[in-house]
Amino acid sequence: MRTKYSYMIRCVYFLLILSFVHSSNVMAQFPSLQTTIDKKNILIGEPFNIHLSATFPIADYRLHLPVFPDSLAHFEKLDQSKPDTIRDKELITVQQTIRFTSFDSGAWNTPSLPVNFDPVKDDTTYNQWIDSFLVNVNYAVPDSSGQLRDIKPIRNVSLPSEWWKYTMIAVGVLVFLLGIWWWFKKRRKKNPLLSAKDQLSALEEALLAIKQLEQLNLQQRADIKIFHTRLSFIFRQYISRRLQKNMLGNTSYDVLIHLSNDGFEQDRLREIAIALRTGDAVKFAKYLPAEEDSRRCKEMIIAAIQFLSNHSTKSS
């Protein structure tokens, strides 16, 4: 009989142990929430942090952290960090820090909002509330020592000398002017027409300028336009120097009328008209003459300039 009772007692003891282990596992898997605060006494406008830490089995729950509004009773939210996740086997810990301040003096409780744990296999939401802390908001402590402090005299601030800045500006201006002078000097050396312009006669200047046009490629659109524009300018410039009258701004028609009034031969006048009108067509109508036609225009202008140099006009 004693053996029977002893056996039953051992069975009951074994069942109690199994129940305790099971309940311990269940409790270990239940969600938990911890709330901490770093300061409970602050000055007006001084920030403090509330730290949240939620631990739960990731396979059983889904966490929903609260979103704090920017303005609460007696408190202002300054910042809310992104949740930080830490995994430990089947458990997960989510941490978040919310930064507050207060501009109301006194003792106030921090806001308490729910943290939701939604079961994966159940519709019942498990809620835990964030702990509320009593925060004392005080003004700055006044100086009660009564000690008198001397007012320091005004000190003269010595300004650093900036002579080197003005020196650098002067050197920069000088280098710039020397660069411009060197560029013009080099350009005059490259262009014999510019360097010898004041020393050449009107005829020599015109023929030299026309000779330089041979460097242009009369099969390229851009060079064709430059060729005829320059050729017309050279002829007008020669007439201006030859007749001592500015003809650079005159139209081709005006130039031809002026030459006709000066007794220019009609045949020669017709050739000049062909050259000038071809240049106008190239410049204004985007006409592209053949290379042979462009060279013929050049020869017409050369012949006209040479003829005019030996022709005694009414103006001369």
Secondary structure as the mmCIF struct_conf table of DSSP 4:
data_model
#
loop_
_struct_conf.conf_type_id
_struct_conf.id
_struct_conf.beg_label_comp_id
_struct_conf.beg_label_asym_id
_struct_conf.beg_label_seq_id
_struct_conf.end_label_comp_id
_struct_conf.end_label_asym_id
_struct_conf.end_label_seq_id
HELX_RH_AL_P HELX_RH_AL_P1 ARG A 2 ALA A 28
TURN_TY1_P TURN_TY1_P1 GLN A 29 GLN A 29
BEND BEND1 PHE A 30 PHE A 30
STRN STRN1 SER A 32 ILE A 37
BEND BEND2 ASP A 38 ASP A 38
BEND BEND3 LYS A 40 LYS A 40
STRN STRN2 ASN A 41 LEU A 43
TURN_TY1_P TURN_TY1_P2 ILE A 44 GLY A 45
STRN STRN3 PHE A 48 PRO A 57
TURN_TY1_P TURN_TY1_P3 ILE A 58 ASP A 60
STRN STRN4 TYR A 61 HIS A 64
BEND BEND4 ASP A 70 ASP A 70
STRN STRN5 SER A 71 LEU A 72
TURN_TY1_P TURN_TY1_P4 ALA A 73 HIS A 74
STRN STRN6 PHE A 75 GLN A 80
HELX_LH_PP_P HELX_LH_PP_P1 SER A 81 PRO A 83
STRN STRN7 ASP A 84 ASP A 88
TURN_TY1_P TURN_TY1_P5 LYS A 89 GLU A 90
STRN STRN8 LEU A 91 THR A 101
BEND BEND5 ASP A 104 ASP A 104
STRN STRN9 GLY A 106 ASN A 109
HELX_LH_PP_P HELX_LH_PP_P2 THR A 110 PRO A 111
STRN STRN10 PRO A 114 PRO A 119
BEND BEND6 VAL A 120 LYS A 121
BEND BEND7 ASP A 123 ASP A 123
HELX_LH_PP_P HELX_LH_PP_P3 THR A 124 THR A 125
STRN STRN11 TYR A 126 TRP A 129
HELX_LH_PP_P HELX_LH_PP_P4 ILE A 130 SER A 132
STRN STRN12 LEU A 134 ASN A 138
HELX_LH_PP_P HELX_LH_PP_P5 TYR A 139 PRO A 142
BEND BEND8 SER A 145 SER A 145
HELX_LH_PP_P HELX_LH_PP_P6 ASP A 150 SER A 161
HELX_RH_AL_P HELX_RH_AL_P2 TRP A 163 LYS A 190
HELX_RH_AL_P HELX_RH_AL_P3 PRO A 192 SER A 195
TURN_TY1_P TURN_TY1_P6 ALA A 196 GLN A 199
BEND BEND9 LEU A 200 LEU A 200
HELX_RH_AL_P HELX_RH_AL_P4 ALA A 202 GLN A 212
HELX_RH_3T_P HELX_RH_3T_P1 LEU A 213 GLN A 215
BEND BEND10 LEU A 216 LEU A 216
TURN_TY1_P TURN_TY1_P7 LEU A 218 GLN A 219
BEND BEND11 GLN A 220 GLN A 220
HELX_RH_AL_P HELX_RH_AL_P5 ARG A 221 LEU A 243
TURN_TY1_P TURN_TY1_P8 GLN A 244 GLN A 244
BEND BEND12 LYS A 245 LYS A 245
TURN_TY1_P TURN_TY1_P9 LEU A 248 GLY A 249
BEND BEND13 ASN A 250 ASN A 250
HELX_RH_AL_P HELX_RH_AL_P6 SER A 252 ASN A 261
TURN_TY1_P TURN_TY1_P10 ASP A 262 GLY A 263
HELX_RH_AL_P HELX_RH_AL_P7 GLN A 266 PHE A 284
BEND BEND14 ALA A 285 ALA A 285
HELX_RH_AL_P HELX_RH_AL_P8 GLU A 291 ASN A 310
BEND BEND15 LYS A 314 LYS A 314
#
